[in-house]
């Protein structure tokens, strides 16, 4: 699609330059910073990837981003040429549909590009997880073992997808250093937290927030195009202004989205503790995750309030033990 569009807009040299700058320049600018993060992760033992493996994943991410970005860009340009007045509304609706589609397709199309998984082997862990799912009353298509250990020593678990694509993924590094019985119990608690999001309807709540955030972003893009685009909407030269306005507007409301996300994470923590009655064990599981993932127990309060999608680990641990910390502050 990108090549076709370049041919169509071949006469617009300034627009083609803008497109290439956005599509190729930005990933190349970010590459050195990604390499620095990778080398630091290797140095402390968090990453297990070879340099070649990391580069392959980076190229996969860039290729996927370019494909989705090209489709988005030329859809917006088509909307702009179709209607000067209504293109922001059409863009918002299309972006919301794409966001919902990616939520549904993530476990079947996107995740396999980067990580291997397989059905969870039969045994005590799978049986325990099945009981946890049954208690939650959440319909899932499969319980899968995610091969995180191929690339990292960090641990994670998630319930991904919506409706017919909803699957449980348990990282093979989760509670890897715990005794077998403790590992099973901790994994059940982590899964109970993830299921709590679905019991509470959080995927739909967060999709509603995405609708608000996208509306603000599109409004910012529209204002920037009107004020800064040299040739007006519908031309490739409008893309830098559109990207700038969208980015600044969404960044302005992202702290509110992070606050709401932390609120939903607290509700999922409360669900996990309430249905299992294992507050102390849940606190220990969180402590193990923090240590394994090399996270901070109490990251800086103001920075976390602006950028953190989860409550600070120290707060979550103390709440699990029934002792909400006064250090929660702006969290």
VENPE-V592870 format. One line per field, one symbol per residue. burial: 1 if it has 24 or more other ideal C-beta (glycine too) atoms within 12 Angstrom, else 0. A space follows every 10 residues. Layout:
burial=???
This chain:
burial=0100110010 0000110111 0110001000 0000000100 0000011010 0001001100 0100110111 0111111011 0000001101 1101110011 0111111100 1001101001 0000110110 0110010101 0111111110 1111111111 1100111111 1111110100 0011111111 1111111111 0110011011 0111111111 1101100010 0011111111 1111110011 0011001111 1111111111 1111110110 1111111111 0110101010 0001100101 1111111111 0000000100 1
